[in-house]
């Protein structure tokens, strides 16, 4: 087992969960979904951990709230860009 098999970017899961919530009633191709995920992930810092509880345990309520806002905004912006919605 390599090191890469035992670590992951905590924010990847948050981005994908937020995408599912925001795109629940939308139709997207696999390519669009991948593009949205990449754009959104590039807007938030990578946070590599071994276990989900590692990150959640050490985050304050303020940090968690700030991360939720950042993830939500990043996904919203990425969806608008990929779907061609202008501000």
Backbone as a chain_set.jsonl record, in Angstrom:
{"seq": "XXXXXXXXXXXXXXXXXXXXXXXXXXXXXXXXXXXXXXXXXXXXXXXXXXXXXXXXXXXXXXXXXXXXXXXXXXXXXXXXXXXXXXX", "coords": {"N": [[0.847, -1.178, 0.0], [0.612, 2.153, -0.905], [1.601, 5.468, 0.148], [-0.168, 7.287, -0.977], [-2.493, 5.83, -1.082], [-3.432, 5.915, 1.455], [-4.141, 8.432, 2.242], [-6.214, 11.379, 1.833], [-7.822, 14.195, 0.246], [-9.611, 16.124, 2.251], [-11.413, 18.137, 1.546], [-12.324, 17.403, -0.97], [-14.431, 15.607, -0.679], [-16.302, 17.235, 0.581], [-16.801, 19.122, -1.432], [-17.919, 17.489, -3.466], [-20.216, 16.582, -2.138], [-21.551, 19.028, -1.795], [-21.917, 19.729, -4.459], [-23.721, 17.728, -5.23], [-25.929, 18.483, -3.721], [-26.506, 21.071, -4.745], [-26.939, 20.523, -7.418], [-29.051, 18.844, -7.574], [-31.534, 18.87, -8.96], [-30.71, 19.301, -11.504], [-29.465, 18.684, -14.814], [-26.536, 17.258, -15.803], [-23.618, 16.532, -17.718], [-21.106, 13.943, -17.444], [-18.648, 15.061, -17.986], [-19.133, 17.791, -17.509], [-19.666, 17.666, -14.749], [-17.179, 16.816, -13.786], [-15.622, 19.006, -14.561], [-16.818, 21.06, -13.035], [-16.251, 20.137, -10.448], [-13.409, 20.224, -10.473], [-12.914, 22.999, -10.901], [-14.144, 24.105, -8.607], [-12.68, 22.841, -6.556], [-10.169, 23.947, -6.967], [-10.503, 26.425, -5.898], [-10.589, 26.224, -3.17], [-8.481, 25.538, -0.337], [-6.306, 22.689, -0.311], [-6.683, 20.012, 1.945], [-5.135, 17.595, 3.326], [-5.65, 14.452, 4.808], [-5.717, 11.499, 6.933], [-7.921, 10.243, 8.039], [-11.398, 10.972, 8.187], [-12.318, 11.866, 10.651], [-10.066, 13.011, 11.706], [-9.772, 15.603, 10.619], [-12.281, 16.813, 11.171], [-12.362, 16.663, 13.953], [-10.387, 18.403, 14.832], [-11.174, 20.898, 14.013], [-12.457, 24.112, 14.68], [-15.7, 25.483, 15.544], [-16.034, 27.901, 14.193], [-14.117, 27.653, 12.129], [-15.182, 25.471, 10.75], [-17.651, 26.534, 9.9], [-16.736, 28.618, 8.263], [-15.407, 27.128, 6.292], [-17.571, 25.714, 5.192], [-19.021, 27.809, 3.992], [-17.125, 28.689, 2.129], [-16.848, 26.397, 0.512], [-19.487, 26.157, -0.465], [-19.756, 28.597, -1.909], [-17.679, 28.293, -3.783], [-18.518, 26.068, -5.268], [-20.937, 27.055, -6.299], [-20.011, 29.191, -7.93], [-18.464, 27.719, -9.757], [-20.409, 26.117, -10.993], [-21.989, 28.094, -12.231], [-20.106, 29.105, -14.039], [-19.498, 26.86, -15.677], [-22.022, 26.143, -16.611], [-22.559, 28.383, -18.029], [-23.773, 30.677, -17.032], [-24.111, 34.082, -16.598], [-22.953, 36.678, -14.385]], "CA": [[0.0, 0.0, 0.0], [1.409, 3.375, -0.983], [1.142, 6.603, 0.956], [-1.33, 7.889, -1.643], [-3.682, 5.032, -0.793], [-3.852, 6.09, 2.844], [-4.483, 9.833, 2.511], [-7.125, 11.996, 0.867], [-8.129, 15.611, 0.42], [-10.884, 16.246, 2.972], [-12.312, 19.055, 0.852], [-12.917, 16.756, -2.14], [-15.736, 15.048, -0.286], [-17.217, 18.353, 0.835], [-17.162, 19.687, -2.737], [-18.827, 16.557, -4.144], [-21.494, 16.631, -1.418], [-22.198, 20.305, -2.112], [-22.356, 19.625, -5.852], [-24.929, 16.898, -5.246], [-27.024, 19.289, -3.172], [-26.853, 22.178, -5.642], [-27.305, 20.032, -8.747], [-30.044, 17.786, -7.374], [-32.566, 18.916, -9.998], [-30.051, 19.725, -12.743], [-28.925, 17.641, -15.672], [-25.155, 17.558, -16.184], [-22.835, 15.426, -18.253], [-19.964, 13.568, -16.598], [-17.599, 16.051, -18.237], [-19.497, 19.003, -16.766], [-19.477, 17.399, -13.324], [-15.731, 16.819, -13.533], [-15.158, 20.394, -14.678], [-17.31, 21.792, -11.866], [-15.467, 19.685, -9.294], [-12.044, 20.754, -10.578], [-12.941, 24.447, -10.674], [-14.458, 24.371, -7.197], [-11.553, 22.395, -5.727], [-9.058, 24.889, -7.12], [-10.822, 27.642, -5.134], [-10.431, 25.962, -1.733], [-7.177, 24.925, -0.065], [-6.286, 21.24, -0.09], [-6.481, 19.607, 3.34], [-4.919, 16.158, 3.287], [-5.767, 13.758, 6.088], [-5.831, 10.04, 6.856], [-9.271, 9.844, 8.454], [-12.317, 12.11, 8.252], [-12.406, 12.379, 12.015], [-8.876, 13.832, 11.962], [-10.056, 16.99, 10.253], [-13.46, 17.297, 11.89], [-12.06, 16.752, 15.376], [-9.5, 19.529, 15.12], [-11.72, 22.149, 13.492], [-13.36, 24.856, 15.562], [-16.993, 25.778, 14.917], [-15.815, 29.002, 13.252], [-13.416, 27.106, 10.963], [-16.14, 24.626, 10.033], [-18.611, 27.435, 9.251], [-16.009, 29.304, 7.191], [-15.173, 26.15, 5.234], [-18.859, 25.453, 4.545], [-19.31, 28.963, 3.128], [-16.153, 28.658, 1.038], [-17.217, 25.285, -0.366], [-20.748, 26.519, -1.123], [-19.485, 29.651, -2.891], [-16.83, 27.742, -4.838], [-19.353, 25.217, -6.119], [-21.874, 27.94, -6.996], [-19.258, 29.874, -8.992], [-18.072, 26.732, -10.768], [-21.615, 25.746, -11.738], [-22.328, 29.23, -13.094], [-19.125, 29.184, -15.121], [-19.649, 25.714, -16.581], [-23.351, 26.211, -17.227], [-22.617, 29.578, -18.861], [-24.585, 31.729, -16.428], [-23.355, 35.318, -16.359], [-23.351, 37.44, -13.186]], "C": [[0.89, 1.238, 0.0], [0.821, 4.448, -0.074], [-0.118, 7.201, 0.346], [-2.621, 7.11, -1.408], [-4.228, 5.284, 0.607], [-4.203, 7.535, 3.21], [-5.502, 10.322, 1.485], [-7.343, 13.452, 1.225], [-9.536, 15.71, 1.012], [-11.892, 17.089, 2.191], [-12.924, 18.46, -0.409], [-14.311, 16.236, -1.812], [-16.756, 16.154, -0.042], [-17.706, 18.967, -0.476], [-18.173, 18.783, -3.438], [-20.194, 16.537, -3.458], [-22.259, 17.912, -1.74], [-22.693, 20.312, -3.556], [-23.652, 18.83, -5.94], [-26.13, 17.693, -4.749], [-27.466, 20.366, -4.152], [-27.351, 21.704, -7.003], [-28.384, 18.952, -8.699], [-31.08, 17.726, -8.496], [-32.022, 19.37, -11.345], [-29.593, 18.503, -13.527], [-27.533, 18.067, -16.122], [-24.508, 16.314, -16.775], [-21.715, 15.1, -17.27], [-18.833, 14.579, -16.762], [-17.886, 17.35, -17.484], [-19.277, 18.815, -15.267], [-17.998, 17.424, -12.95], [-15.175, 18.229, -13.583], [-15.578, 21.225, -13.464], [-16.488, 21.421, -10.634], [-14.062, 20.271, -9.322], [-12.005, 22.254, -10.303], [-13.189, 24.775, -9.206], [-13.294, 23.98, -6.292], [-10.367, 23.339, -5.821], [-9.288, 26.196, -6.366], [-10.654, 27.461, -3.626], [-9.075, 25.302, -1.497], [-7.313, 23.416, 0.128], [-5.982, 20.966, 1.378], [-6.367, 18.087, 3.374], [-4.91, 15.554, 4.68], [-5.813, 12.254, 5.849], [-7.25, 9.571, 7.147], [-10.145, 11.089, 8.563], [-12.386, 12.705, 9.645], [-11.201, 13.238, 12.368], [-9.189, 15.298, 11.736], [-11.208, 17.549, 11.091], [-13.161, 17.518, 13.373], [-11.277, 18.009, 15.713], [-9.994, 20.868, 14.582], [-12.621, 22.808, 14.531], [-14.683, 25.078, 14.825], [-16.86, 26.89, 13.888], [-15.124, 28.514, 11.985], [-14.364, 26.275, 10.109], [-17.141, 25.491, 9.264], [-17.969, 28.156, 8.075], [-15.765, 28.367, 6.009], [-16.466, 25.85, 4.483], [-19.228, 26.573, 3.582], [-18.397, 28.94, 1.911], [-16.496, 27.569, 0.027], [-18.48, 25.638, -1.146], [-20.513, 27.546, -2.225], [-18.655, 29.13, -4.06], [-17.633, 26.887, -5.807], [-20.33, 26.068, -6.922], [-21.19, 28.641, -8.164], [-18.89, 28.914, -10.115], [-19.266, 26.318, -11.622], [-21.996, 26.864, -12.701], [-21.384, 29.305, -14.285], [-19.352, 28.072, -16.143], [-20.998, 25.745, -17.291], [-23.538, 27.475, -18.07], [-23.486, 30.687, -18.326], [-23.7, 32.925, -16.137], [-23.852, 35.987, -15.094], [-24.064, 38.701, -13.586]], "O": [[1.81, 1.352, 0.81], [-0.309, 4.336, 0.402], [-1.038, 7.582, 1.071], [-3.714, 7.664, -1.521], [-5.36, 4.907, 0.911], [-4.526, 7.823, 4.363], [-5.634, 9.749, 0.404], [-7.085, 13.884, 2.348], [-10.525, 15.411, 0.342], [-13.085, 16.785, 2.18], [-13.946, 18.956, -0.882], [-15.25, 16.413, -2.587], [-17.924, 16.028, -0.41], [-18.885, 19.292, -0.613], [-19.181, 19.269, -3.95], [-21.221, 16.482, -4.133], [-23.475, 17.882, -1.935], [-23.766, 20.842, -3.844], [-24.578, 19.223, -6.65], [-27.224, 17.582, -5.302], [-28.663, 20.557, -4.37], [-28.106, 22.414, -7.668], [-28.598, 18.234, -9.675], [-31.458, 16.638, -8.931], [-32.782, 19.776, -12.223], [-29.368, 17.431, -12.966], [-27.371, 19.114, -16.749], [-24.816, 15.19, -16.38], [-21.415, 15.889, -16.374], [-18.144, 14.913, -15.799], [-16.983, 17.938, -16.89], [-18.759, 19.708, -14.595], [-17.617, 17.986, -11.924], [-14.353, 18.608, -12.748], [-14.784, 22.001, -12.933], [-16.079, 22.294, -9.868], [-13.575, 20.762, -8.304], [-11.151, 22.724, -9.551], [-12.513, 25.63, -8.634], [-12.96, 24.712, -5.36], [-9.635, 23.509, -4.846], [-8.36, 26.99, -6.212], [-10.585, 28.444, -2.889], [-8.576, 24.585, -2.364], [-8.312, 22.933, 0.663], [-5.123, 21.615, 1.976], [-7.373, 17.379, 3.442], [-4.264, 16.058, 5.598], [-5.931, 11.795, 4.713], [-7.719, 8.599, 6.555], [-9.675, 12.144, 8.988], [-12.5, 13.921, 9.798], [-11.295, 14.105, 13.238], [-8.895, 16.138, 12.586], [-11.102, 18.64, 11.651], [-13.663, 18.469, 13.972], [-11.486, 18.611, 16.766], [-9.29, 21.872, 14.69], [-13.439, 22.149, 15.174], [-14.762, 24.879, 13.613], [-17.49, 26.841, 12.833], [-15.5, 28.913, 10.883], [-14.346, 26.37, 8.882], [-17.442, 25.207, 8.104], [-18.579, 28.292, 7.015], [-15.903, 28.772, 4.855], [-16.454, 25.743, 3.256], [-19.697, 26.31, 2.475], [-18.852, 29.15, 0.787], [-16.439, 27.801, -1.181], [-18.534, 25.439, -2.36], [-21.007, 27.39, -3.342], [-18.91, 29.493, -5.208], [-17.449, 26.972, -7.021], [-20.527, 25.82, -8.112], [-21.732, 28.68, -9.268], [-18.994, 29.261, -11.291], [-19.143, 26.185, -12.839], [-22.294, 26.602, -13.866], [-21.818, 29.543, -15.412], [-19.391, 28.332, -17.346], [-21.082, 25.4, -18.47], [-24.556, 27.625, -18.746], [-23.902, 31.562, -19.086], [-22.655, 32.791, -15.5], [-25.032, 35.884, -14.756], [-24.477, 39.476, -12.724]]}, "num_chains": 1, "name": "protein.A"}
